[in-house]
C-alpha cells in the first residue's frame, strides 16, 4: 500500500519518504540471498509459525541445485511504515550483466563482504558499477559468526578497494554494518552483537536517499528487465523516473539509442512488488518499481513515456561478451531419439528469445543455416543456457569455447581476467607452474593465516578447462574466481590439455570385454550396455594422441569358454561429465552432443578415415 501522507513536495518535485530502492551486491557465496531471507522475515512478511524454505529468492530449479543466484529478482518488505524494494543480484562474474542493468533501478546498494574472505574479484566489479552511477553505499560485513572471521581487517580492505576505484569522499565515508545473515543479527560494532536486523534497517532509512522526481511531468520509465508469461506475453520491469503511470493508459515505447522507435501502446496490466508476489496496481508514481504488460516488442533499455513529448532515457552500456560457442542442430547417428525440439527453427527461436531477456548474451547468425554463434560472459553463463535448453526438451550440439578478439590501434588484443586464488601454502608451487603454462602473470601474493592469497592477470582462454584441474591440484581446498579486467595484446599459444581422446571404432553396444581391453589406455566414459557410435569419445588417452578403440568388441565363444566369463573382468568406474566439465575437456576438433537424457562427446568428423585424411591435410 502506498502511504501518501509520507510524501514531501518541493515545488513539482515529489520526495518519496515512504520508499527506498536498494540492491544487494556481492561476490558469489558471500550470503546475499540468505540475507534477503532474514530481511523479509524481520519485515514481518510471514507468520511466526509459517514454514519457509531457505533461499526463497532462488526460485529457479537450477539456482536451488547449484546454490547460486543466476537471475536478479525483486522483492519488498516494510520497516517503520517505509516500503523497501530489494533487488537480489547474482554473485558469479558470468552473470555480471544482470547486476549492471538493474543498478539503474535503485538509489543505493548494500555491499556484502564475507568477514573471512574479504573483497573478491566480483566485489570489485559490482562496486565499480555502483561508484560509476554515484550510488550511496552501505558496507555490510557478513558472516561475522565464522570462526575465521577478520572483522577488524576486512573493513580496511574494503576502504582500500574504494580508494583504488576512485570513490567519492561521500562514498569513502560509507557506514559499515556487521551482520550474520544466517542468524539474522546486525550491529554497528563488531564488539557488540545485536539481537535482530534493526540496526541494518535503520542504516538503510538514514543513509539511502528517498526516490524523488517531477510528479507533474510526462511519465518516463526505463525498462531494466524483461520477463515473459505465456498468458500476457512480455512484461517490462523498471522504475518510474518522472510522472505517473495508470492502468489502461496510452503510452509510447521509445529508445534513446534508436530514434526511429516510437510505437503507441496501451498498458493492459500493471503490478507492483509486494513481498514475494506481484500485486495488481491501478496507478504508480515517481520511484515505484512496476511490472507492465501489454506492450509488444518491449526490450531492455527501452523507455516507456506518456503520449506527449516522448523523452527516452539513456541506458547503461552492458559489458561486451568475451567468449563464444557455436550451437548447431544435432547430426549424430542418435539424433532425434531423446529430444522433443530438434530442428533449426526451434533452436533459433529459443536462443533469440533468451538474448532478449539477457543483455550480456548475444546470438549471431552464421554462414550455415544450422549453426548459431552464442556469445556470453563465461563458461558458466553459456552452460546455464545449455542446461535450461536440455531441460526444456531440446537436442543440439555445441563446439569448444572461443575467445572474442578485438583490434585496438592496429594491434590484435584478447580479453584478460583478474584471477584470485586462495590456497593452502603447500599448493602454491603447483599453482604457479600451471599458471605459467597458461600465460598467467603474478600480480599480488600475500599470506592470509595458513593460506596464501594469489592474484594473476591471465588470458580468458587460459582459464578454459582449468577449474577441475585446480580442484584436483588443491585436493578440493582451493578457492578460485576470476572477472574480466581488460583487453591486452595477444599472449601467444596457451597449453591447456596434455591428453588425447579414446574414440569409438564402430556403432554398437559397449561390452565389458571391450571396455576392459581399452581401459589400460586411460579413464573410460562408458558403462557396459551403453550405446556408442563411430567417432564418439569413450575415454581419455593418457598419451597426447587420439587412439581409436573398439569398446563393442565381444569375446569369441568356444567349447571351453562360457558367455559368463566376462563377469570376472574388473572394470574401473567410468568418468561422467557435467556440462561444465565437458566444455572444459573438449578440443577444437570435438563437439558436445546434448539431449534431455545424455551428454555425449564426439569428434567433429565421425568417420575415422576421413578424420585422418583431414588431419594429414592440415599438417
Secondary structure, 3 states (H helix, E strand, C coil): CCCHHHEEEECCEEEECCEEEEEEEECCCCCHHHHHHHHHHHCCCCCCCCCCCCCCCCCCHHHHHHCCCCCCEEEEEEECCEEEEEEECCCCHHHHHHHHHHHHHCCEEEEEEECCCCCCHHHHHHHHHHHHCCCEEEEEEECCCCCCCCCCHHHHHHHHHHHHCCCCHHHHCCCEEEEECCCCEEECCCCCCCCCCHHHHHHHHHHCCCCEEECCCCCEEEEEEEEEECCCEEEEEEEEEECCEECCCEEEEEECCEEEEEEEEECCEEEEEECCEEEECCEECCCCEEEEECCCCCCCCCEEEECCCCCCCCCCCCCCCCEEEEEEECCCCCCCCCCCECCHHHHHHHHHHHHHHCCCCEEEECCCCCEEEEEECCHHHHHHHHHHHHHCCECEEEECCEECCEEECCEEEEEEEEEEEEEEHHHHHHHHHHHHHCCCEEEEEEEECCEEEEEEEEEHHHHCCCHHHHHHHCCCCCEEEEEEEEEEECCCCCCCCCCEEEEECCCEECCHHHHHHHHHHCCECCCCCCEECCCEEEEEECCCCCEEECCCCCCCCCCCCCHHHHHHCCCCCCCCCCHHHHHHHCCCCEEEEECCCCEEEEECCCCHHHHHHHHHHHC
